[in-house]
Amino acid sequence: MKLHNISFNNLKRRKGKVLFLVSGLLIGIATIVTLLAITQSMSRDIEDRLDQFGANIVMIPRSENLSLSYGGISVGGLSYEMPEFVESDIQKIHTIKDSRNLGAVAPKVLGSVEIKGKKVLLMGVDFSIELPLKTWWHLDGNTPEGDHDLILGSEAAAALGLNSGDSVLLNNTPFQVVSLLRSTGGPEDNLVIGSLKPIQTVLGKEGKISMVEIAAFCRDCPITEMVLQIAEKFPEARVTALQQAVLAKMQSIEMFKSFSYGIAGLVIFIGSLMVFVTMMGSVNERTREIGIFRAIGFRRGHIMQIILLEAIVVGLLGGTLGFVSGNGLAWAILPLVIPNGSFAGINFQVGTVAILISVALSLLASLYPAHKGSKLDPSEALRAL
């Protein structure tokens, strides 16, 4: 009789104990898979939410002059001619080594213009990039679609006495205010914002860019590395990372991962202890059976193979069922943990690792009981008959 047939027959005869062992491993693996799946989904959701805070890297032209503002107050009467980027060069940002971590690259052109006898700051942007980047912007009116559509900041609209639907002239070019930006408490409140190309023409800065805001999330490398890579492409620029926003992202995600790994380790320990106790009890109950095997010529290695093969089968069953159950639980629980959150999907790499862990766990927990069973003295075992 082949050893694997003996193992399978033993499993069939001891269905209750096999069910208990498989259930123990199933619960352990399912808990691990559920935690990892939920953590992965939560991490993705946190990344998406934190990325909504906008740009975390700012690139402006380098200047030898000092800033003439403090605490939001600028010294009047003095101004410097600021250098600007060539628009076609901005594409070089996408050629950096860690370009896969770039989220959005939002170029802007800035300049002053006179409206109704008042000088205001005019900003040209690519609305298709800028509006998704600035998720805290709330517009009262329509979303800009045409080249000559404008958004007015709350302070600018109040100072100029303009509302949605009004027409204005910018250097003799007609534009229409399509929406007002609700107060943000930031510099946007004082801006008149239009589409990039027409504003460049109004300001006489065709092909020029005043600054670039970059939204980047670097999971696998320090954000400072990306700053250095961009600075290498633009030696004439000053590239600054908003470290606080980036560190918040990294710390939040690492905290969730550490929590998940800690719980997973605890569950693995409990699962291995359960398998160990059950296998020890099984070996003690099978003293007579093992004694007969030894008496008819089975070697110690054969006894160990029989017991360990049973452990492998139990591990495979527990791991596979645990992986399936864990993903099902994560899918069911996720809406309770993250309202409006979405399941990250089945990760088959996690499944492979989960099954391997289950098998390894079952084998390790069965190793000592198998060794003990193989060392049974046949004469002592047969006395139990």
Buried (B, 14 or more C-beta within 10 A) or exposed (E): EEBBEBBBEBBEEBEEBBEBBBBBBBBBBBBBBBBBBBBBBBBBBBBEEBBEBBBBBBBBBEEEEEEEEEEEEEEEEEEEEEBBBEBEBBEEBEEBEBEEBBBBBBBBBBBEBEBEEEEBBBBBBBBEBBBBBBEEBEBBBBEBEEEBBBBBBBBBBEBBEBEBEBEBEBEEEEBBBBBBBBEBEEEBBBBBBBBBBBBBBBBEBEEBBBBBBBBBBBEEEBBEBBBBBBBEBBEEBEBEBBEEBBEBBBEBBEEBBEEBBEBBEEBBEBBBEBBBEBBBEBBEEBBBBBBBBBEEEBEBEBBBBBBBBBBBBBBBBBBBBBBBBBBBBBBEBBEEEBEEBEBBEBBEEBBEBBBEBBBBBBBBBBBEBBBBBBEBEBEEBBEEE
